[in-house]
Structures are given as C-alpha cells and as structure tokens.
Amino acid sequence: MSAPFLECANVTGAAVSAFTATAAETLLSATDVVARTLEEAQFDLGEGPRWDAVRTRLPVLIPDLSGKAHLVWPAFAEVLADLEVAALFVFPLTVGAIDLGVVELYRTTPGSLSGSERLAVEVLTGETAWALLRWTLGEAQPGGPAIVPSGINAATGAAARSVALPNSRREIHQATGMVLAQANVSAAQALLLLRGHAFSHQLTLHETALQVIRRDLVFTPPSGTSPNGPGLT
C-alpha cells in the first residue's frame, strides 16, 4: 500500500495510516523501519505534522526540517534527531467530509516536491482514500488492487519492499478502554493519560498499554475527588 508512493516522487520512504471506524489509528503499511518509526512516534507523542494534516485536512509539506521541528514539535524533534530525515510530506486521506487516514513521506535530503511529483502523490492519495473507504464498508481489503495505480503490481516489485506490520494497535485500544473505565474519563482523556505516562517514563505507548493490560499499571481517580484528576496505583 505504501510502496507505490515511492514511484510517484523522489522520496526515501512512505507510510500509510488509517483511523477509520473499522481500523482506528492503525499503521497499515510502511516501506521501511524509518517510515514506521516516524509514524509510531507521532502516534505515541500526539504531536507532529501528521496531526496538523489531520486537523487542517490539508497537506503539510516540510522540505527542510532543520530548526522547524524543534520549534513546533519539541518532543517529536527529539525522535527526528536520531533519524536521517531531512524532509517530511504528509497528505490527509479524505473522501468528501470523511477523514480516513494519512500518507507520510520522508526524504533523507532536503528539497521540495516538484509540481508533477505533488500531483502524482495527490492522485494516488485520492485512490488510496477511496480504497480505504471501500474497505471500511466491507467491499475490499486494504492493499488490494484498488489502491495500486495501473502499471504497478502490488504483489511484486516495489510493493514487495514494504515492511511487515501488525494489522492494528489492538493492545493500545484495549488499554485505552481499561483506563477509561478505571479513571472514569473519556476515551480521548484515557489516551492522553497513556501518552503522558509513556513519555514521562521513556516508554513507548505500546509498552505502557501492555503494562495496563497486565494490570501492572492502574489509573484511578483520587479518592473522594472529581474523576477529572486521575492518579496511578
């Protein structure tokens, strides 16, 4: 699913994520470990260009990351410091008023996408969004022929370079539900609690979720107070 984007533009790697009703906040495909790390770090931290693209429903194009990331996304900038990433380009996956996910492209050298490259990426992004919508409605599977432009075989060639990925973040979703019940907060607040604990203890969000599922970590509202200020036990 992500590999065809390497055919559209002079980029090093790509990742495709979905947050549909069927596959909430799921990394569907990544061409390499760096692309996967970029996506997972932004998901874990709750900051980065992918969230700007989701919020504005517009592409976020950063041809030169030097300096900018430290000012806008300080936590994500710490992750970037350990990676050979010089440029990021994020395109939202939308169909009409429906938000389906994002496509994230990175490059190891700075530089903008050319006009023809951006157009090609936007065309493929549109095709991918429609494929995700059909998948959500149960009419197709992600990664199937519908998302691959003519002339590229998804089973061979470029697509074969995609990194094998889990199908979902089931443990994170499960832990979010557990924290929701434990701390008597909303799902959004529960995820923020998980992210905050992960960041403050230098853990990944997945590692924190596993602690909650094993009940090594329990979030509870302070005794005799409003549940708006959950604590840990």
N, C-alpha and C positions, 0 to 999 in steps of 0.2 A: 504493500500500500504506500509506503514512504519512498521506496527506491525510484519510482518513475519521476519524482521531483528532481532527481539528480540529472535526468535527461533534459529537463526544462531550463536549467540555469547553471551557471558556473558556481556551484556551492559544494561544500565538502560533505555535508550530511544533512539528514532530514528526519523529522519525527511527526507522526500524526496521532492526535489525541482526540477522544470523544467524551462528551458529557451529556449523552442522550438519556432518555428515560430508561432505555434498555441497558446502557453501559455507562453509568455515571462516573465521571472523572477516571477514564481508562486510557492508558497508553496502548494504542492499537499496533503501532509499528514504529521501528527506528532502524536507520541504516547502519548505525554503529554505536559503540559504547558512549561516545561523547554526546551524540544526539539524545540518547536515552538519559544520560546524566543531567543534561540541561533541562529536559522536560521534568524529570523527577525532582530536581532541586527546586524548580519553580513551584511545583505542586506542594512539596513539603513546606516551603517557606511562605507560600501565599503571596509572593511578590515576583516581579519580573515582567518582561514585555508581553508574555502570553496573557497575563491578566489585563494588561492595558488593551490588548486586541479584543479580548472578550468583552470588556466594559464598553469600549467605543464602537465595537463591531466594524473596525477599520484596520487595515494592515499597519503594523508597527515595523518600520524599516530603519535599522541602525547600521549604516555602512562602516562605522568606525566606533568601536566600543570604548576606546581609550578615554578614561575620565568620566564619561557619561554614566556608566553603570554604578560607579561609586556614589554619585550624587543622587540618582533616582532610586536605585535598589541596593542599598548598602549590604544587606545580608546576601543577596544573590551575587553581588560583586565579589564576595569572598570565595564563592564557588568558582566564578569565572577566573579568578587569579590562579587557580590550579589547572586550568584548561587552556589549550591552544585554540582560543576562539577570538577572532578579531571583528566579526560582523555577525549580526543576527537579523533575520527577517521572519516575521510572524504574520500569518494570514488567517483570519477567522473563517470557520466553516459555517456558513449560514444558508438557509433557504427561506426567502421571504423574512418573516418575523421569527423564524425558528433558529435558535443557536444550537449547533451540533458539535462543535469542537474547534480545534486549531491545527494548523500546519506550521511547524517551526523548522526553519532552515538556518544553517550556520556555515561560516566560511573561516578558514584559518588565516586568511589575509584580508585586510580592509578593502573596501570597494563597494560601490552601489550596484544594484541590479540594472542591467540595460533595459531600455523600454521594451524590447522584444522578449527579454527574459521575464520581466514582470508580467507581461501579458500572457505568456505561456503558463506561468505559475498560477495566475488567476483563473485561467481556463481550466487547468487541472484541479485547482481548488474547488471550482464550481462542480465539476464532475464528481469529485470525492464527496462533497456535501450531499449531492443527490443520492449517491450510493449509500451513504450513512443513513439518510432518511428512509430509503427503501429497506435497509437492514432493520432499522428501528421499527418499521411497520411489518417486519417479518417477511419481506418479499425477496431478500437477498442476504448474502453473507459478506461481512467486510473483507476486503482483499480479493473479492471475486472479480470477474471480467468487467463488471460495470464501472469500476473505478480506474481501470487502466486504459489510457488513450490508445487509439489504434496504432499499431506498429510496435507495441511493447508487449511482450509475453510475460504475464505476472508469475508464471511458474518457472521461468528460466531467466538467464541474463541478469539484468540489473536487479530485479526483484529478489534474486537468489542471495544477494548480499545483505538482505535485511537481517537484523539481529533477532534471534528467537526471544519472544516476550511472553509473559503470563497474560491471560486473557482479561484479567480485571484486577482491581485492588480490593478484592473481597474482604481481606483482613482489616483494611482501613475502614471500609464501610461498616463492617461488623463492630469494630471498636467504637466508631462514632455513635452507633446506636446504643451501645452499652454505656458510654459516657453520658449520652442524652438522658438515659434512664437514671443513672447514678446521681448525676448532678442536677437533674430537673431543669435542663436548659434546652434551647433549640438545637437543631442539627448543626446550624452554622456555628453556634457558640461552642458546641461539643468539638467540632473540628478545629476551632481556634485554640481550645484548651490542649488538644493533642499536639498541634503545631508548636504552641508555646512551650510545652514540656519537652518536646523533641529538640527544639532549638536551644533551650537553656541547659540541657544535659548532653548536647552534642551527639544526639541520636538521629537516625532517620525517622521519618513519620511511620514507616513500616515497622521498625524496631519498637517504637512506642506502642503501636497498635497491638503487636504481639504481647507486650507486657500487660496490656489491658485485658486481652483475651485470656491470658493465663492467670489473670487476677493478681499479678504481682504489683499492679498499679491500679488504684481505685480512686476515682474522683467523686467527692461527696460535698454537698452544701454544708457550710458551717452550721453546727448545731444551734437551733433556736434563732437563726437569721434567715434573711431572704435568700433564695437559691441563686440570686444574681451574682453571688461571690463564691463559687465552688472552691473547695480545697482538695487536698490529697490525703489519702490514708494508706 
